[in-house]
Amino acid sequence: MDPLSVLREYAIRGELDRVVQSGDELRFDSEYAFPCSAVTAYRSKQGGFYTLDALLFFARHHHLKHTEYLQSARQYRLPTVTFPDRKPLLDYLLGRIASSDAVSFLPPPPSATVEEYRPDAPSLPLDEPPSSAPATAADEAAADLAPAAPVDYVAMIHALERPLKDRECLLECRNRDFHAVLLASTKREEERQRLESQQRKDGLVAKTRLIGSDDHHRPVVAAYGGAGDDAADAAAPKPKIHLKGSKIGEGVPIILVPSAFQTLITIYNVKEFLEDGVFVPTDVKVKAMRGPKPDCVTVQKKLSRDRAVAAYEVRDKPSAFKPEDWDRVVAVFVLGKEWQFKDWPFKDHVEIFNKIIGFFVRFEDDSVESAKTVKQWNVKIISISKHKRHQDRAAALEVWDRLEEFMRSRSHN
């Protein structure tokens, strides 16, 4: 009986595990024995005939992906089944089809085999000793075959890897000067620190145009502390701004935010919200933050009526304020709790929100109860979306517009 028919019979019965290798032979129970390199009658679409050990290995590993199957076969130095032959060969071996045009039981001519297929060898009866012909390299590789042994695919991948670059090679880029990149980055960081240092000074000039009754035709820049930019500014009398019985102190105006995490706007995310128009949750900012919590954050905005930049300090510890610091407070983001205003130098909410503009930022789909207390105060409620971040800019601009309008109304007073 020919090797292909015997292999097909065992594959159909699901008894391929009963095929064992003994030296350079494949034994099918006690019925048949064939040389491992025996050429079968199944012709490849490339023209050559498959050997018995190649078909047996494929029948046992057909469930693998083709790339994994090829790597596994190469590990054992066995001939492989080509990808176009996989499905028709498997259908024939498992009995899904009765015959195949690729099967030719006539002895193939010597020229019918291709270089990767081993030459034909006669089948041996069980009682005949193995051939005394010298073993080839392929025979020795087939003798080491252990079909039942597990395949270490990770080791196979590592064996095929070839290092191309290391860490030092990655830094050797042509026409790239990393020293220049370092200098540019250091320069930008120094400039940022210098600007922040200047903005935190009490003498920082907040260049904002305060539209008064007599400044429609003559530009006037009001400075919160510090000298004017030129001789004309020095000669012009600085307007005294009164806030219903209280003046603005010298220095940068202050915006207060709650120190509790229950509010949406805190000292951690206020800069992104007011300057960039993007709401970032406080917990996200805290996790990404490096270093201690800031005591003061400076925010700026180009006002709509002119291009002068208004600077504001944002703080969240009013308990550390001096009396002159309270004169600079112009706005507050409220938490909606009474205890936020404990020890403030005002007698009640009416006085607070007459002298300071209040904002309450909430999610638009929050319950009405969350703003029940705030609605009793003279506070502007700003609603933002939980998920639609493109709407944050409109909310931030509304805060700036209200604040700008409030500052102008105080200048008239």
TAZI-V368581 format. One record per residue. N is the residue number from 0. SS is DSSP state (alpha for helix, beta for strand, coil for the rest). D_FIRST is the distance of its C-alpha to the first C-alpha in Angstrom with 2 decimals. Layout:
((N;SS;D_FIRST) (N;SS;D_FIRST))
This chain:
((0;coil;0.00) (1;coil;3.78) (2;alpha;6.61) (3;alpha;8.59) (4;alpha;7.00) (5;alpha;6.93) (6;alpha;10.35) (7;alpha;11.59) (8;alpha;11.09) (9;alpha;13.01) (10;alpha;15.49) (11;alpha;16.32) (12;alpha;17.02) (13;coil;19.04) (14;coil;17.51) (15;alpha;17.11) (16;alpha;19.85) (17;alpha;17.68) (18;beta;15.72) (19;beta;17.92) (20;beta;18.47) (21;beta;19.41) (22;coil;21.01) (23;coil;18.84) (24;beta;15.56) (25;beta;14.11) (26;beta;13.35) (27;beta;11.92) (28;coil;14.41) (29;coil;13.90) (30;coil;10.32) (31;beta;8.41) (32;beta;10.26) (33;beta;10.18) (34;beta;13.43) (35;coil;15.41) (36;coil;16.10) (37;coil;12.68) (38;beta;13.22) (39;beta;11.26) (40;beta;11.68) (41;beta;14.58) (42;beta;17.83) (43;coil;21.02) (44;coil;24.18) (45;coil;25.66) (46;coil;23.36) (47;coil;21.04) (48;beta;17.36) (49;beta;16.88) (50;beta;15.45) (51;alpha;13.31) (52;alpha;16.54) (53;alpha;18.50) (54;alpha;16.45) (55;alpha;16.44) (56;alpha;20.16) (57;alpha;20.91) (58;alpha;19.26) (59;alpha;21.41) (60;alpha;24.53) (61;coil;24.57) (62;coil;27.76) (63;coil;29.71) (64;coil;31.88) (65;alpha;30.51) (66;alpha;33.11) (67;alpha;32.43) (68;alpha;28.68) (69;alpha;29.40) (70;alpha;31.83) (71;alpha;29.54) (72;alpha;26.68) (73;alpha;29.27) (74;alpha;30.56) (75;coil;27.31) (76;coil;27.03) (77;coil;23.70) (78;coil;22.89) (79;coil;23.84) (80;coil;22.91) (81;coil;25.81) (82;alpha;27.99) (83;alpha;27.42) (84;alpha;23.62) (85;alpha;24.05) (86;alpha;24.61) (87;alpha;22.19) (88;alpha;19.33) (89;alpha;20.35) (90;alpha;20.72) (91;alpha;17.18) (92;alpha;15.67) (93;coil;18.06) (94;coil;17.46) (95;coil;20.98) (96;coil;19.93) (97;coil;17.43) (98;coil;16.70) (99;coil;18.01) (100;coil;19.55) (101;coil;18.31) (102;beta;14.61) (103;coil;13.97) (104;coil;10.65) (105;coil;12.88) (106;coil;13.22) (107;coil;16.15) (108;coil;19.37) (109;alpha;21.03) (110;alpha;23.66) (111;alpha;21.34) (112;coil;21.20) (113;coil;24.35) (114;coil;26.31) (115;coil;25.22) (116;coil;21.44) (117;coil;20.21) (118;coil;18.89) (119;coil;15.36) (120;coil;14.11) (121;coil;11.46) (122;coil;9.08) (123;coil;10.98) (124;coil;10.86) (125;coil;13.15) (126;coil;16.02) (127;coil;16.24) (128;coil;18.83) (129;coil;18.50) (130;coil;19.48) (131;coil;23.24) (132;coil;23.41) (133;coil;25.95) (134;coil;24.79) (135;coil;25.48) (136;alpha;27.44) (137;alpha;24.48) (138;alpha;22.62) (139;alpha;25.78) (140;alpha;26.05) (141;alpha;22.52) (142;alpha;23.44) (143;coil;26.39) (144;coil;24.41) (145;coil;25.37) (146;coil;23.91) (147;coil;26.15) (148;coil;29.30) (149;coil;31.66) (150;coil;32.34) (151;coil;36.03) (152;alpha;36.53) (153;alpha;40.23) (154;alpha;39.65) (155;alpha;37.25) (156;alpha;39.99) (157;alpha;42.62) (158;alpha;40.59) (159;alpha;40.42) (160;coil;44.12) (161;coil;46.58) (162;coil;50.30) (163;coil;52.35) (164;coil;55.78) (165;coil;57.78) (166;alpha;61.01) (167;alpha;63.20) (168;alpha;61.38) (169;alpha;61.85) (170;alpha;65.60) (171;coil;65.62) (172;coil;66.01) (173;coil;67.52) (174;coil;70.75) (175;coil;70.95) (176;coil;73.89) (177;alpha;73.33) (178;alpha;76.86) (179;alpha;78.31) (180;alpha;76.23) (181;alpha;77.56) (182;alpha;81.12) (183;alpha;80.84) (184;alpha;79.39) (185;alpha;82.11) (186;alpha;84.79) (187;alpha;83.64) (188;alpha;83.58) (189;alpha;87.08) (190;alpha;88.36) (191;alpha;86.96) (192;alpha;88.55) (193;alpha;91.83) (194;alpha;91.93) (195;alpha;91.17) (196;alpha;93.85) (197;alpha;96.37) (198;alpha;95.50) (199;alpha;96.11) (200;coil;99.62) (201;coil;102.36) (202;coil;104.03) (203;coil;101.12) (204;coil;102.47) (205;coil;100.79) (206;coil;101.48) (207;beta;101.58) (208;coil;103.91) (209;coil;106.05) (210;coil;107.45) (211;coil;111.07) (212;coil;113.95) (213;coil;115.18) (214;coil;111.98) (215;coil;110.84) (216;coil;112.33) (217;coil;112.38) (218;coil;109.19) (219;coil;109.63) (220;coil;107.05) (221;beta;107.61) (222;coil;106.53) (223;coil;105.82) (224;coil;107.31) (225;coil;107.65) (226;coil;109.63) (227;coil;109.26) (228;coil;107.34) (229;coil;110.42) (230;alpha;114.22) (231;alpha;114.40) (232;alpha;112.38) (233;alpha;114.57) (234;alpha;117.74) (235;coil;116.56) (236;coil;117.22) (237;coil;114.09) (238;coil;113.82) (239;coil;114.24) (240;coil;111.61) (241;beta;112.58) (242;beta;110.20) (243;coil;112.52) (244;coil;114.64) (245;beta;112.13) (246;beta;111.53) (247;coil;108.29) (248;coil;108.32) (249;coil;107.76) (250;coil;104.18) (251;coil;100.91) (252;beta;100.67) (253;beta;98.50) (254;beta;95.85) (255;beta;95.04) (256;coil;91.62) (257;coil;90.81) (258;coil;89.35) (259;coil;87.31) (260;coil;83.64) (261;coil;84.27) (262;coil;85.50) (263;coil;83.35) (264;coil;85.42) (265;coil;85.99) (266;coil;86.97) (267;coil;83.26) (268;coil;82.37) (269;alpha;85.77) (270;alpha;85.52) (271;alpha;82.26) (272;alpha;83.63) (273;alpha;87.06) (274;alpha;86.21) (275;alpha;82.71) (276;coil;82.73) (277;coil;79.57) (278;coil;79.40) (279;coil;77.28) (280;coil;77.19) (281;alpha;79.17) (282;alpha;76.36) (283;alpha;74.17) (284;alpha;77.01) (285;alpha;77.66) (286;alpha;74.05) (287;alpha;74.02) (288;coil;77.50) (289;coil;78.15) (290;coil;81.38) (291;coil;84.06) (292;coil;85.27) (293;coil;87.78) (294;coil;91.38) (295;coil;92.08) (296;beta;90.10) (297;beta;91.69) (298;beta;90.70) (299;beta;91.95) (300;beta;91.96) (301;beta;93.43) (302;coil;95.85) (303;coil;95.81) (304;coil;99.42) (305;coil;99.18) (306;coil;96.91) (307;coil;98.60) (308;beta;96.28) (309;beta;97.23) (310;beta;96.14) (311;beta;95.91) (312;beta;95.20) (313;beta;92.94) (314;beta;93.60) (315;coil;92.72) (316;coil;95.26) (317;alpha;98.66) (318;alpha;99.87) (319;alpha;100.25) (320;coil;102.35) (321;coil;105.88) (322;alpha;108.50) (323;alpha;108.23) (324;alpha;104.45) (325;alpha;104.99) (326;coil;107.14) (327;coil;104.06) (328;beta;101.76) (329;beta;101.18) (330;beta;98.05) (331;beta;95.98) (332;beta;92.56) (333;coil;93.21) (334;coil;90.94) (335;coil;92.66) (336;coil;93.97) (337;alpha;97.63) (338;alpha;97.07) (339;alpha;96.04) (340;alpha;99.76) (341;coil;101.07) (342;coil;103.77) (343;coil;103.91) (344;coil;107.50) (345;coil;107.86) (346;coil;109.41) (347;coil;106.90) (348;alpha;104.09) (349;alpha;106.59) (350;alpha;107.98) (351;alpha;104.54) (352;alpha;103.15) (353;alpha;106.42) (354;alpha;106.25) (355;coil;102.47) (356;beta;99.92) (357;beta;97.12) (358;beta;93.49) (359;beta;90.97) (360;beta;87.32) (361;beta;85.00) (362;beta;81.66) (363;coil;82.29) (364;coil;80.39) (365;coil;82.16) (366;coil;84.27) (367;alpha;87.97) (368;alpha;88.90) (369;alpha;87.76) (370;alpha;90.58) (371;coil;93.14) (372;coil;95.35) (373;alpha;95.00) (374;alpha;96.23) (375;alpha;99.57) (376;coil;100.04) (377;coil;100.88) (378;beta;97.36) (379;beta;95.03) (380;beta;91.62) (381;beta;88.71) (382;beta;85.39) (383;beta;82.03) (384;coil;78.47) (385;coil;75.92) (386;coil;73.11) (387;coil;74.64) (388;alpha;75.68) (389;alpha;76.87) (390;alpha;79.80) (391;alpha;81.08) (392;alpha;83.04) (393;alpha;85.19) (394;alpha;86.04) (395;alpha;86.97) (396;alpha;89.14) (397;alpha;90.92) (398;alpha;91.81) (399;alpha;93.16) (400;alpha;95.13) (401;alpha;96.76) (402;alpha;97.59) (403;alpha;99.04) (404;alpha;101.12) (405;alpha;102.32) (406;alpha;103.35) (407;alpha;105.29) (408;alpha;107.06) (409;alpha;108.18) (410;alpha;109.54) (411;alpha;111.79) (412;coil;113.00))
